Amino acid sequence: SQRTAVLPSNDLLQLAIEDAQNQHFNKAIKKISKITKSKAGSVTKAKALSLHGAILISMKQFDKAISVLKRALALDPSDQIVLTHLASCYRQEGNLETSISLAREAVGFGHRHFWANMELALALMTQKHFDEAMQYFVECSEIDAAQLDPYLNLGDIHLKEGRPHEAIKAYDCLL
């Protein structure tokens, strides 16, 4: 702890990221707290808060995550990752309109971002806007063909819509 007290904020953030990756969430949150209370720049503080929000999401503490992520967004309003995390929280809580709006905003900052597209597709699918959701799942598969979720969700939509042959094609892509 004394060792981390003298580290520059960016180094401390890197250590917090490593703690989070190793699922040492309490250690990561302590480092994040030091960063947010320090004289670090707004971008570094925003990244620290974004990490804190991601940790809270993994712990399924969506209300707390929303609060932390809103603070991050206030520091960096164009952060695509924070917008995507916020969209995910609102989708998990059932607030689909807000989720879709935030995910659209995230995609608007760069349409080649896999997770922004995925979050938008999931929210649209949850709201039963299947045709539009399919467009974003296809976009996801084009961004990263190695990810399996877009194909699985495309297959599920085709089944729900009564297109079993199309579902089989999508599921075949999983294999």
VMD Tcl script that builds the backbone (N, CA, C; Angstrom):
set m [mol new atoms 525]
animate dup $m
set s [atomselect $m all]
$s set {name element resname resid chain x y z} {
  {N N SER 1 A 0.822 -1.200 0.000}
  {CA C SER 1 A 0.000 0.000 0.000}
  {C C SER 1 A 0.862 1.258 0.000}
  {N N GLN 2 A 1.936 1.250 0.777}
  {CA C GLN 2 A 2.832 2.414 0.762}
  {C C GLN 2 A 3.524 2.524 -0.582}
  {N N ARG 3 A 3.812 1.359 -1.188}
  {CA C ARG 3 A 4.459 1.355 -2.488}
  {C C ARG 3 A 3.575 2.037 -3.535}
  {N N THR 4 A 2.261 1.800 -3.490}
  {CA C THR 4 A 1.346 2.370 -4.476}
  {C C THR 4 A 1.061 3.844 -4.218}
  {N N ALA 5 A 1.331 4.314 -3.014}
  {CA C ALA 5 A 1.028 5.706 -2.675}
  {C C ALA 5 A 1.885 6.683 -3.459}
  {N N VAL 6 A 3.062 6.275 -3.892}
  {CA C VAL 6 A 3.963 7.193 -4.588}
  {C C VAL 6 A 3.993 6.972 -6.097}
  {N N LEU 7 A 3.235 6.005 -6.593}
  {CA C LEU 7 A 3.217 5.741 -8.028}
  {C C LEU 7 A 2.439 6.808 -8.772}
  {N N PRO 8 A 2.858 7.141 -9.993}
  {CA C PRO 8 A 2.048 8.030 -10.827}
  {C C PRO 8 A 0.699 7.367 -11.128}
  {N N SER 9 A -0.299 8.176 -11.368}
  {CA C SER 9 A -1.668 7.672 -11.561}
  {C C SER 9 A -1.771 6.649 -12.682}
  {N N ASN 10 A -1.066 6.857 -13.793}
  {CA C ASN 10 A -1.146 5.891 -14.900}
  {C C ASN 10 A -0.589 4.531 -14.497}
  {N N ASP 11 A 0.503 4.520 -13.715}
  {CA C ASP 11 A 1.060 3.256 -13.233}
  {C C ASP 11 A 0.109 2.593 -12.252}
  {N N LEU 12 A -0.493 3.387 -11.408}
  {CA C LEU 12 A -1.454 2.862 -10.439}
  {C C LEU 12 A -2.669 2.282 -11.162}
  {N N LEU 13 A -3.099 2.943 -12.226}
  {CA C LEU 13 A -4.212 2.440 -13.027}
  {C C LEU 13 A -3.847 1.090 -13.639}
  {N N GLN 14 A -2.639 0.964 -14.148}
  {CA C GLN 14 A -2.203 -0.307 -14.730}
  {C C GLN 14 A -2.227 -1.425 -13.677}
  {N N LEU 15 A -1.797 -1.105 -12.472}
  {CA C LEU 15 A -1.842 -2.096 -11.389}
  {C C LEU 15 A -3.286 -2.462 -11.041}
  {N N ALA 16 A -4.173 -1.477 -11.068}
  {CA C ALA 16 A -5.597 -1.745 -10.800}
  {C C ALA 16 A -6.180 -2.645 -11.884}
  {N N ILE 17 A -5.796 -2.417 -13.128}
  {CA C ILE 17 A -6.259 -3.266 -14.240}
  {C C ILE 17 A -5.792 -4.701 -14.022}
  {N N GLU 18 A -4.523 -4.855 -13.638}
  {CA C GLU 18 A -3.984 -6.193 -13.382}
  {C C GLU 18 A -4.723 -6.864 -12.216}
  {N N ASP 19 A -4.999 -6.098 -11.165}
  {CA C ASP 19 A -5.763 -6.651 -10.043}
  {C C ASP 19 A -7.143 -7.121 -10.517}
  {N N ALA 20 A -7.806 -6.303 -11.314}
  {CA C ALA 20 A -9.142 -6.657 -11.798}
  {C C ALA 20 A -9.083 -7.906 -12.678}
  {N N GLN 21 A -8.075 -7.991 -13.549}
  {CA C GLN 21 A -7.936 -9.160 -14.407}
  {C C GLN 21 A -7.721 -10.428 -13.590}
  {N N ASN 22 A -7.063 -10.293 -12.458}
  {CA C ASN 22 A -6.817 -11.431 -11.567}
  {C C ASN 22 A -7.932 -11.613 -10.540}
  {N N GLN 23 A -9.011 -10.862 -10.713}
  {CA C GLN 23 A -10.200 -10.899 -9.863}
  {C C GLN 23 A -9.900 -10.526 -8.409}
  {N N HIS 24 A -8.937 -9.639 -8.227}
  {CA C HIS 24 A -8.659 -9.045 -6.916}
  {C C HIS 24 A -9.374 -7.694 -6.888}
  {N N PHE 25 A -10.703 -7.760 -6.869}
  {CA C PHE 25 A -11.521 -6.569 -7.058}
  {C C PHE 25 A -11.348 -5.537 -5.954}
  {N N ASN 26 A -11.256 -5.981 -4.713}
  {CA C ASN 26 A -11.096 -5.021 -3.614}
  {C C ASN 26 A -9.782 -4.258 -3.733}
  {N N LYS 27 A -8.723 -4.955 -4.102}
  {CA C LYS 27 A -7.434 -4.284 -4.302}
  {C C LYS 27 A -7.538 -3.270 -5.440}
  {N N ALA 28 A -8.180 -3.677 -6.516}
  {CA C ALA 28 A -8.337 -2.784 -7.667}
  {C C ALA 28 A -9.131 -1.537 -7.277}
  {N N ILE 29 A -10.201 -1.719 -6.531}
  {CA C ILE 29 A -11.058 -0.596 -6.140}
  {C C ILE 29 A -10.309 0.368 -5.224}
  {N N LYS 30 A -9.458 -0.150 -4.358}
  {CA C LYS 30 A -8.648 0.735 -3.502}
  {C C LYS 30 A -7.719 1.598 -4.346}
  {N N LYS 31 A -7.113 1.002 -5.363}
  {CA C LYS 31 A -6.228 1.767 -6.244}
  {C C LYS 31 A -7.024 2.798 -7.049}
  {N N ILE 32 A -8.191 2.407 -7.500}
  {CA C ILE 32 A -9.054 3.315 -8.254}
  {C C ILE 32 A -9.434 4.506 -7.379}
  {N N SER 33 A -9.750 4.244 -6.131}
  {CA C SER 33 A -10.103 5.313 -5.197}
  {C C SER 33 A -8.949 6.307 -5.037}
  {N N LYS 34 A -7.736 5.789 -4.946}
  {CA C LYS 34 A -6.565 6.674 -4.842}
  {C C LYS 34 A -6.440 7.554 -6.090}
  {N N ILE 35 A -6.694 6.962 -7.245}
  {CA C ILE 35 A -6.591 7.717 -8.497}
  {C C ILE 35 A -7.636 8.819 -8.543}
  {N N THR 36 A -8.876 8.487 -8.191}
  {CA C THR 36 A -9.959 9.468 -8.305}
  {C C THR 36 A -9.824 10.593 -7.278}
  {N N LYS 37 A -9.106 10.330 -6.185}
  {CA C LYS 37 A -8.879 11.366 -5.175}
  {C C LYS 37 A -7.595 12.152 -5.425}
  {N N SER 38 A -6.820 11.710 -6.396}
  {CA C SER 38 A -5.532 12.350 -6.669}
  {C C SER 38 A -5.701 13.529 -7.628}
  {N N LYS 39 A -4.588 14.090 -8.016}
  {CA C LYS 39 A -4.586 15.192 -8.981}
  {C C LYS 39 A -4.413 14.675 -10.401}
  {N N ALA 40 A -4.761 13.420 -10.622}
  {CA C ALA 40 A -4.664 12.819 -11.959}
  {C C ALA 40 A -5.539 13.594 -12.936}
  {N N GLY 41 A -5.197 13.500 -14.197}
  {CA C GLY 41 A -5.983 14.149 -15.238}
  {C C GLY 41 A -7.346 13.510 -15.395}
  {N N SER 42 A -8.246 14.222 -16.049}
  {CA C SER 42 A -9.625 13.737 -16.189}
  {C C SER 42 A -9.697 12.450 -17.005}
  {N N VAL 43 A -8.823 12.279 -17.998}
  {CA C VAL 43 A -8.852 11.055 -18.801}
  {C C VAL 43 A -8.462 9.857 -17.944}
  {N N THR 44 A -7.431 10.011 -17.122}
  {CA C THR 44 A -6.997 8.922 -16.241}
  {C C THR 44 A -8.087 8.601 -15.215}
  {N N LYS 45 A -8.691 9.633 -14.655}
  {CA C LYS 45 A -9.774 9.406 -13.694}
  {C C LYS 45 A -10.957 8.717 -14.374}
  {N N ALA 46 A -11.277 9.131 -15.595}
  {CA C ALA 46 A -12.381 8.512 -16.335}
  {C C ALA 46 A -12.091 7.033 -16.588}
  {N N LYS 47 A -10.850 6.710 -16.961}
  {CA C LYS 47 A -10.489 5.304 -17.196}
  {C C LYS 47 A -10.578 4.502 -15.905}
  {N N ALA 48 A -10.158 5.091 -14.800}
  {CA C ALA 48 A -10.241 4.411 -13.502}
  {C C ALA 48 A -11.703 4.154 -13.137}
  {N N LEU 49 A -12.554 5.154 -13.333}
  {CA C LEU 49 A -13.979 4.981 -13.029}
  {C C LEU 49 A -14.627 3.961 -13.968}
  {N N SER 50 A -14.199 3.938 -15.215}
  {CA C SER 50 A -14.699 2.950 -16.169}
  {C C SER 50 A -14.355 1.542 -15.699}
  {N N LEU 51 A -13.128 1.364 -15.223}
  {CA C LEU 51 A -12.716 0.072 -14.680}
  {C C LEU 51 A -13.557 -0.285 -13.457}
  {N N HIS 52 A -13.785 0.676 -12.591}
  {CA C HIS 52 A -14.610 0.443 -11.406}
  {C C HIS 52 A -16.014 0.003 -11.834}
  {N N GLY 53 A -16.567 0.679 -12.821}
  {CA C GLY 53 A -17.889 0.307 -13.329}
  {C C GLY 53 A -17.909 -1.110 -13.876}
  {N N ALA 54 A -16.854 -1.484 -14.610}
  {CA C ALA 54 A -16.776 -2.839 -15.170}
  {C C ALA 54 A -16.717 -3.883 -14.047}
  {N N ILE 55 A -15.978 -3.559 -12.995}
  {CA C ILE 55 A -15.900 -4.471 -11.845}
  {C C ILE 55 A -17.290 -4.635 -11.227}
  {N N LEU 56 A -17.988 -3.529 -11.046}
  {CA C LEU 56 A -19.335 -3.587 -10.457}
  {C C LEU 56 A -20.298 -4.374 -11.342}
  {N N ILE 57 A -20.158 -4.237 -12.655}
  {CA C ILE 57 A -20.998 -5.007 -13.581}
  {C C ILE 57 A -20.728 -6.493 -13.393}
  {N N SER 58 A -19.448 -6.856 -13.305}
  {CA C SER 58 A -19.115 -8.283 -13.136}
  {C C SER 58 A -19.666 -8.828 -11.828}
  {N N MET 59 A -19.873 -7.941 -10.862}
  {CA C MET 59 A -20.443 -8.333 -9.567}
  {C C MET 59 A -21.968 -8.188 -9.561}
  {N N LYS 60 A -22.517 -7.823 -10.720}
  {CA C LYS 60 A -23.964 -7.643 -10.900}
  {C C LYS 60 A -24.552 -6.557 -10.006}
  {N N GLN 61 A -23.751 -5.539 -9.717}
  {CA C GLN 61 A -24.197 -4.382 -8.930}
  {C C GLN 61 A -24.469 -3.231 -9.902}
  {N N PHE 62 A -25.559 -3.362 -10.646}
  {CA C PHE 62 A -25.833 -2.464 -11.760}
  {C C PHE 62 A -26.130 -1.034 -11.317}
  {N N ASP 63 A -26.867 -0.852 -10.217}
  {CA C ASP 63 A -27.161 0.503 -9.738}
  {C C ASP 63 A -25.876 1.261 -9.402}
  {N N LYS 64 A -24.990 0.599 -8.668}
  {CA C LYS 64 A -23.716 1.231 -8.317}
  {C C LYS 64 A -22.883 1.485 -9.572}
  {N N ALA 65 A -22.900 0.523 -10.482}
  {CA C ALA 65 A -22.134 0.673 -11.731}
  {C C ALA 65 A -22.627 1.884 -12.516}
  {N N ILE 66 A -23.934 2.060 -12.590}
  {CA C ILE 66 A -24.489 3.198 -13.321}
  {C C ILE 66 A -23.994 4.507 -12.720}
  {N N SER 67 A -24.012 4.601 -11.413}
  {CA C SER 67 A -23.554 5.814 -10.731}
  {C C SER 67 A -22.087 6.108 -11.051}
  {N N VAL 68 A -21.244 5.094 -10.957}
  {CA C VAL 68 A -19.812 5.262 -11.219}
  {C C VAL 68 A -19.568 5.592 -12.691}
  {N N LEU 69 A -20.263 4.896 -13.583}
  {CA C LEU 69 A -20.074 5.121 -15.015}
  {C C LEU 69 A -20.560 6.499 -15.449}
  {N N LYS 70 A -21.590 7.013 -14.806}
  {CA C LYS 70 A -22.038 8.377 -15.108}
  {C C LYS 70 A -20.957 9.392 -14.736}
  {N N ARG 71 A -20.257 9.141 -13.647}
  {CA C ARG 71 A -19.141 10.014 -13.258}
  {C C ARG 71 A -18.033 9.952 -14.307}
  {N N ALA 72 A -17.750 8.751 -14.805}
  {CA C ALA 72 A -16.733 8.589 -15.848}
  {C C ALA 72 A -17.151 9.318 -17.114}
  {N N LEU 73 A -18.417 9.190 -17.468}
  {CA C LEU 73 A -18.926 9.827 -18.690}
  {C C LEU 73 A -18.879 11.346 -18.581}
  {N N ALA 74 A -19.095 11.878 -17.389}
  {CA C ALA 74 A -19.007 13.330 -17.187}
  {C C ALA 74 A -17.581 13.826 -17.450}
  {N N LEU 75 A -16.602 12.984 -17.152}
  {CA C LEU 75 A -15.199 13.362 -17.383}
  {C C LEU 75 A -14.789 13.180 -18.842}
  {N N ASP 76 A -15.390 12.212 -19.513}
  {CA C ASP 76 A -15.052 11.927 -20.917}
  {C C ASP 76 A -16.310 11.493 -21.659}
  {N N PRO 77 A -17.105 12.459 -22.147}
  {CA C PRO 77 A -18.416 12.159 -22.751}
  {C C PRO 77 A -18.368 11.327 -24.034}
  {N N SER 78 A -17.205 11.194 -24.637}
  {CA C SER 78 A -17.130 10.433 -25.885}
  {C C SER 78 A -16.490 9.061 -25.692}
  {N N ASP 79 A -16.459 8.571 -24.457}
  {CA C ASP 79 A -15.850 7.271 -24.185}
  {C C ASP 79 A -16.809 6.161 -24.584}
  {N N GLN 80 A -16.482 5.493 -25.673}
  {CA C GLN 80 A -17.321 4.458 -26.241}
  {C C GLN 80 A -17.498 3.270 -25.281}
  {N N ILE 81 A -16.460 2.945 -24.554}
  {CA C ILE 81 A -16.527 1.819 -23.627}
  {C C ILE 81 A -17.477 2.126 -22.475}
  {N N VAL 82 A -17.383 3.336 -21.932}
  {CA C VAL 82 A -18.269 3.720 -20.824}
  {C C VAL 82 A -19.725 3.717 -21.292}
  {N N LEU 83 A -19.972 4.258 -22.470}
  {CA C LEU 83 A -21.335 4.255 -23.011}
  {C C LEU 83 A -21.856 2.823 -23.177}
  {N N THR 84 A -20.988 1.939 -23.647}
  {CA C THR 84 A -21.379 0.545 -23.838}
  {C C THR 84 A -21.669 -0.127 -22.501}
  {N N HIS 85 A -20.823 0.128 -21.502}
  {CA C HIS 85 A -21.068 -0.426 -20.165}
  {C C HIS 85 A -22.381 0.104 -19.584}
  {N N LEU 86 A -22.619 1.384 -19.749}
  {CA C LEU 86 A -23.883 1.963 -19.253}
  {C C LEU 86 A -25.080 1.325 -19.950}
  {N N ALA 87 A -24.979 1.169 -21.254}
  {CA C ALA 87 A -26.063 0.541 -22.013}
  {C C ALA 87 A -26.335 -0.861 -21.484}
  {N N SER 88 A -25.272 -1.591 -21.176}
  {CA C SER 88 A -25.410 -2.941 -20.637}
  {C C SER 88 A -26.133 -2.930 -19.287}
  {N N CYS 89 A -25.750 -2.001 -18.424}
  {CA C CYS 89 A -26.409 -1.898 -17.110}
  {C C CYS 89 A -27.899 -1.644 -17.254}
  {N N TYR 90 A -28.242 -0.693 -18.099}
  {CA C TYR 90 A -29.660 -0.361 -18.270}
  {C C TYR 90 A -30.420 -1.537 -18.897}
  {N N ARG 91 A -29.789 -2.259 -19.825}
  {CA C ARG 91 A -30.443 -3.440 -20.405}
  {C C ARG 91 A -30.674 -4.484 -19.315}
  {N N GLN 92 A -29.669 -4.705 -18.478}
  {CA C GLN 92 A -29.799 -5.690 -17.397}
  {C C GLN 92 A -30.920 -5.317 -16.428}
  {N N GLU 93 A -31.144 -4.023 -16.257}
  {CA C GLU 93 A -32.203 -3.560 -15.357}
  {C C GLU 93 A -33.560 -3.461 -16.047}
  {N N GLY 94 A -33.608 -3.721 -17.352}
  {CA C GLY 94 A -34.869 -3.697 -18.077}
  {C C GLY 94 A -35.247 -2.357 -18.668}
  {N N ASN 95 A -34.370 -1.373 -18.573}
  {CA C ASN 95 A -34.626 -0.055 -19.157}
  {C C ASN 95 A -34.076 -0.059 -20.584}
  {N N LEU 96 A -34.849 -0.668 -21.496}
  {CA C LEU 96 A -34.366 -0.902 -22.852}
  {C C LEU 96 A -34.251 0.366 -23.686}
  {N N GLU 97 A -35.143 1.307 -23.476}
  {CA C GLU 97 A -35.066 2.561 -24.248}
  {C C GLU 97 A -33.743 3.283 -23.981}
  {N N THR 98 A -33.391 3.395 -22.713}
  {CA C THR 98 A -32.136 4.057 -22.350}
  {C C THR 98 A -30.950 3.241 -22.842}
  {N N SER 99 A -31.034 1.944 -22.706}
  {CA C SER 99 A -29.961 1.066 -23.171}
  {C C SER 99 A -29.719 1.247 -24.668}
  {N N ILE 100 A -30.781 1.224 -25.439}
  {CA C ILE 100 A -30.668 1.369 -26.893}
  {C C ILE 100 A -30.104 2.735 -27.250}
  {N N SER 101 A -30.584 3.763 -26.595}
  {CA C SER 101 A -30.099 5.115 -26.864}
  {C C SER 101 A -28.594 5.231 -26.601}
  {N N LEU 102 A -28.145 4.720 -25.462}
  {CA C LEU 102 A -26.714 4.780 -25.120}
  {C C LEU 102 A -25.883 3.925 -26.069}
  {N N ALA 103 A -26.388 2.744 -26.415}
  {CA C ALA 103 A -25.655 1.876 -27.333}
  {C C ALA 103 A -25.559 2.503 -28.722}
  {N N ARG 104 A -26.634 3.158 -29.172}
  {CA C ARG 104 A -26.580 3.857 -30.466}
  {C C ARG 104 A -25.519 4.964 -30.429}
  {N N GLU 105 A -25.476 5.679 -29.317}
  {CA C GLU 105 A -24.480 6.734 -29.162}
  {C C GLU 105 A -23.070 6.134 -29.207}
  {N N ALA 106 A -22.879 5.007 -28.542}
  {CA C ALA 106 A -21.563 4.348 -28.537}
  {C C ALA 106 A -21.165 3.916 -29.942}
  {N N VAL 107 A -22.090 3.307 -30.673}
  {CA C VAL 107 A -21.818 2.892 -32.047}
  {C C VAL 107 A -21.505 4.116 -32.911}
  {N N GLY 108 A -22.180 5.223 -32.633}
  {CA C GLY 108 A -21.956 6.453 -33.396}
  {C C GLY 108 A -20.545 6.999 -33.277}
  {N N PHE 109 A -19.847 6.658 -32.200}
  {CA C PHE 109 A -18.464 7.121 -32.029}
  {C C PHE 109 A -17.469 6.253 -32.790}
  {N N GLY 110 A -17.950 5.211 -33.401}
  {CA C GLY 110 A -17.092 4.332 -34.199}
  {C C GLY 110 A -17.793 3.014 -34.418}
  {N N HIS 111 A -18.312 2.808 -35.619}
  {CA C HIS 111 A -19.175 1.656 -35.890}
  {C C HIS 111 A -18.430 0.321 -35.893}
  {N N ARG 112 A -17.113 0.317 -35.850}
  {CA C ARG 112 A -16.344 -0.929 -35.877}
  {C C ARG 112 A -16.008 -1.430 -34.467}
  {N N HIS 113 A -16.689 -0.945 -33.460}
  {CA C HIS 113 A -16.462 -1.379 -32.086}
  {C C HIS 113 A -17.386 -2.561 -31.805}
  {N N PHE 114 A -16.787 -3.748 -31.650}
  {CA C PHE 114 A -17.560 -4.975 -31.500}
  {C C PHE 114 A -18.574 -4.880 -30.359}
  {N N TRP 115 A -18.116 -4.491 -29.158}
  {CA C TRP 115 A -18.994 -4.551 -27.981}
  {C C TRP 115 A -20.113 -3.522 -28.027}
  {N N ALA 116 A -19.874 -2.368 -28.635}
  {CA C ALA 116 A -20.954 -1.380 -28.783}
  {C C ALA 116 A -22.048 -1.944 -29.688}
  {N N ASN 117 A -21.646 -2.550 -30.798}
  {CA C ASN 117 A -22.611 -3.171 -31.711}
  {C C ASN 117 A -23.332 -4.333 -31.041}
  {N N MET 118 A -22.588 -5.126 -30.284}
  {CA C MET 118 A -23.177 -6.282 -29.618}
  {C C MET 118 A -24.219 -5.844 -28.591}
  {N N GLU 119 A -23.874 -4.815 -27.825}
  {CA C GLU 119 A -24.812 -4.329 -26.805}
  {C C GLU 119 A -26.080 -3.783 -27.453}
  {N N LEU 120 A -25.925 -3.045 -28.544}
  {CA C LEU 120 A -27.095 -2.521 -29.249}
  {C C LEU 120 A -27.945 -3.672 -29.783}
  {N N ALA 121 A -27.299 -4.674 -30.366}
  {CA C ALA 121 A -28.038 -5.820 -30.904}
  {C C ALA 121 A -28.788 -6.559 -29.800}
  {N N LEU 122 A -28.145 -6.752 -28.667}
  {CA C LEU 122 A -28.798 -7.459 -27.556}
  {C C LEU 122 A -30.007 -6.688 -27.030}
  {N N ALA 123 A -29.861 -5.373 -26.892}
  {CA C ALA 123 A -30.984 -4.564 -26.405}
  {C C ALA 123 A -32.137 -4.584 -27.414}
  {N N LEU 124 A -31.804 -4.480 -28.695}
  {CA C LEU 124 A -32.843 -4.522 -29.728}
  {C C LEU 124 A -33.536 -5.879 -29.758}
  {N N MET 125 A -32.761 -6.951 -29.600}
  {CA C MET 125 A -33.339 -8.290 -29.583}
  {C C MET 125 A -34.255 -8.457 -28.368}
  {N N THR 126 A -33.831 -7.950 -27.220}
  {CA C THR 126 A -34.646 -8.040 -26.011}
  {C C THR 126 A -35.964 -7.303 -26.199}
  {N N GLN 127 A -35.902 -6.215 -26.952}
  {CA C GLN 127 A -37.116 -5.428 -27.207}
  {C C GLN 127 A -37.915 -5.986 -28.391}
  {N N LYS 128 A -37.448 -7.111 -28.947}
  {CA C LYS 128 A -38.105 -7.805 -30.057}
  {C C LYS 128 A -38.073 -7.008 -31.366}
  {N N HIS 129 A -37.055 -6.215 -31.531}
  {CA C HIS 129 A -36.802 -5.524 -32.805}
  {C C HIS 129 A -35.803 -6.393 -33.575}
  {N N PHE 130 A -36.288 -7.561 -34.000}
  {CA C PHE 130 A -35.412 -8.599 -34.518}
  {C C PHE 130 A -34.683 -8.207 -35.803}
  {N N ASP 131 A -35.373 -7.550 -36.734}
  {CA C ASP 131 A -34.720 -7.205 -38.000}
  {C C ASP 131 A -33.523 -6.284 -37.779}
  {N N GLU 132 A -33.711 -5.271 -36.949}
  {CA C GLU 132 A -32.608 -4.344 -36.691}
  {C C GLU 132 A -31.517 -5.019 -35.861}
  {N N ALA 133 A -31.909 -5.849 -34.906}
  {CA C ALA 133 A -30.915 -6.572 -34.097}
  {C C ALA 133 A -30.042 -7.432 -34.998}
  {N N MET 134 A -30.651 -8.091 -35.971}
  {CA C MET 134 A -29.889 -8.940 -36.880}
  {C C MET 134 A -28.825 -8.141 -37.626}
  {N N GLN 135 A -29.142 -6.924 -38.021}
  {CA C GLN 135 A -28.157 -6.084 -38.727}
  {C C GLN 135 A -26.911 -5.880 -37.863}
  {N N TYR 136 A -27.112 -5.640 -36.575}
  {CA C TYR 136 A -25.976 -5.389 -35.692}
  {C C TYR 136 A -25.231 -6.677 -35.334}
  {N N PHE 137 A -25.955 -7.799 -35.257}
  {CA C PHE 137 A -25.251 -9.070 -35.046}
  {C C PHE 137 A -24.387 -9.407 -36.263}
  {N N VAL 138 A -24.904 -9.139 -37.460}
  {CA C VAL 138 A -24.109 -9.353 -38.672}
  {C C VAL 138 A -22.879 -8.441 -38.649}
  {N N GLU 139 A -23.066 -7.192 -38.264}
  {CA C GLU 139 A -21.934 -6.256 -38.151}
  {C C GLU 139 A -20.889 -6.811 -37.178}
  {N N CYS 140 A -21.350 -7.343 -36.063}
  {CA C CYS 140 A -20.426 -7.941 -35.081}
  {C C CYS 140 A -19.641 -9.089 -35.700}
  {N N SER 141 A -20.326 -9.940 -36.444}
  {CA C SER 141 A -19.648 -11.090 -37.059}
  {C C SER 141 A -18.628 -10.631 -38.095}
  {N N GLU 142 A -18.874 -9.496 -38.728}
  {CA C GLU 142 A -17.914 -8.957 -39.694}
  {C C GLU 142 A -16.731 -8.287 -39.003}
  {N N ILE 143 A -16.971 -7.714 -37.842}
  {CA C ILE 143 A -15.881 -7.079 -37.081}
  {C C ILE 143 A -14.945 -8.144 -36.520}
  {N N ASP 144 A -15.527 -9.218 -35.962}
  {CA C ASP 144 A -14.718 -10.271 -35.342}
  {C C ASP 144 A -15.395 -11.618 -35.573}
  {N N ALA 145 A -14.993 -12.284 -36.643}
  {CA C ALA 145 A -15.611 -13.559 -37.022}
  {C C ALA 145 A -15.344 -14.668 -36.011}
  {N N ALA 146 A -14.362 -14.484 -35.132}
  {CA C ALA 146 A -14.040 -15.515 -34.144}
  {C C ALA 146 A -15.001 -15.506 -32.957}
  {N N GLN 147 A -15.721 -14.427 -32.773}
  {CA C GLN 147 A -16.700 -14.352 -31.676}
  {C C GLN 147 A -17.928 -15.185 -32.050}
  {N N LEU 148 A -18.389 -16.002 -31.134}
  {CA C LEU 148 A -19.492 -16.921 -31.416}
  {C C LEU 148 A -20.869 -16.350 -31.122}
  {N N ASP 149 A -20.950 -15.422 -30.182}
  {CA C ASP 149 A -22.259 -14.899 -29.755}
  {C C ASP 149 A -23.107 -14.326 -30.891}
  {N N PRO 150 A -22.532 -13.574 -31.831}
  {CA C PRO 150 A -23.402 -13.049 -32.893}
  {C C PRO 150 A -24.113 -14.156 -33.674}
  {N N TYR 151 A -23.399 -15.242 -33.983}
  {CA C TYR 151 A -24.010 -16.337 -34.736}
  {C C TYR 151 A -25.088 -17.043 -33.919}
  {N N LEU 152 A -24.807 -17.246 -32.643}
  {CA C LEU 152 A -25.786 -17.880 -31.756}
  {C C LEU 152 A -27.065 -17.045 -31.691}
  {N N ASN 153 A -26.916 -15.744 -31.525}
  {CA C ASN 153 A -28.081 -14.866 -31.443}
  {C C ASN 153 A -28.816 -14.767 -32.774}
  {N N LEU 154 A -28.074 -14.758 -33.882}
  {CA C LEU 154 A -28.724 -14.759 -35.201}
  {C C LEU 154 A -29.562 -16.028 -35.365}
  {N N GLY 155 A -28.995 -17.166 -34.979}
  {CA C GLY 155 A -29.740 -18.415 -35.063}
  {C C GLY 155 A -30.998 -18.383 -34.210}
  {N N ASP 156 A -30.867 -17.841 -33.001}
  {CA C ASP 156 A -32.026 -17.744 -32.104}
  {C C ASP 156 A -33.128 -16.869 -32.702}
  {N N ILE 157 A -32.735 -15.756 -33.297}
  {CA C ILE 157 A -33.738 -14.868 -33.918}
  {C C ILE 157 A -34.429 -15.592 -35.067}
  {N N HIS 158 A -33.647 -16.263 -35.916}
  {CA C HIS 158 A -34.265 -16.990 -37.033}
  {C C HIS 158 A -35.252 -18.043 -36.532}
  {N N LEU 159 A -34.909 -18.729 -35.462}
  {CA C LEU 159 A -35.850 -19.716 -34.899}
  {C C LEU 159 A -37.124 -19.045 -34.409}
  {N N LYS 160 A -36.978 -17.930 -33.672}
  {CA C LYS 160 A -38.156 -17.216 -33.159}
  {C C LYS 160 A -39.040 -16.698 -34.285}
  {N N GLU 161 A -38.415 -16.371 -35.394}
  {CA C GLU 161 A -39.146 -15.825 -36.535}
  {C C GLU 161 A -39.634 -16.915 -37.499}
  {N N GLY 162 A -39.432 -18.193 -37.142}
  {CA C GLY 162 A -39.936 -19.300 -37.962}
  {C C GLY 162 A -39.109 -19.578 -39.199}
  {N N ARG 163 A -37.805 -19.340 -39.140}
  {CA C ARG 163 A -36.919 -19.604 -40.276}
  {C C ARG 163 A -35.853 -20.635 -39.863}
  {N N PRO 164 A -36.257 -21.895 -39.709}
  {CA C PRO 164 A -35.318 -22.899 -39.199}
  {C C PRO 164 A -34.102 -23.128 -40.097}
  {N N HIS 165 A -34.274 -23.037 -41.413}
  {CA C HIS 165 A -33.132 -23.257 -42.320}
  {C C HIS 165 A -32.086 -22.154 -42.156}
  {N N GLU 166 A -32.545 -20.920 -41.960}
  {CA C GLU 166 A -31.615 -19.812 -41.721}
  {C C GLU 166 A -30.938 -19.957 -40.353}
  {N N ALA 167 A -31.705 -20.478 -39.390}
  {CA C ALA 167 A -31.133 -20.698 -38.056}
  {C C ALA 167 A -30.002 -21.726 -38.145}
  {N N ILE 168 A -30.235 -22.785 -38.905}
  {CA C ILE 168 A -29.212 -23.827 -39.057}
  {C C ILE 168 A -27.946 -23.231 -39.679}
  {N N LYS 169 A -28.101 -22.370 -40.663}
  {CA C LYS 169 A -26.937 -21.732 -41.290}
  {C C LYS 169 A -26.149 -20.913 -40.260}
  {N N ALA 170 A -26.867 -20.169 -39.451}
  {CA C ALA 170 A -26.202 -19.358 -38.432}
  {C C ALA 170 A -25.496 -20.241 -37.407}
  {N N TYR 171 A -26.173 -21.306 -36.967}
  {CA C TYR 171 A -25.578 -22.218 -35.996}
  {C C TYR 171 A -24.380 -22.959 -36.591}
  {N N ASP 172 A -24.435 -23.248 -37.894}
  {CA C ASP 172 A -23.287 -23.893 -38.563}
  {C C ASP 172 A -22.041 -23.011 -38.470}
  {N N CYS 173 A -22.235 -21.715 -38.511}
  {CA C CYS 173 A -21.089 -20.797 -38.389}
  {C C CYS 173 A -20.423 -20.929 -37.038}
  {N N LEU 174 A -21.180 -21.352 -36.017}
  {CA C LEU 174 A -20.601 -21.581 -34.684}
  {C C LEU 174 A -19.600 -22.718 -34.716}
  {N N LEU 175 A -19.882 -23.699 -35.560}
  {CA C LEU 175 A -19.031 -24.887 -35.602}
  {C C LEU 175 A -17.781 -24.601 -36.390}
}
mol reanalyze $m
mol bondsrecalc $m
mol representation Tube
mol addrep $m
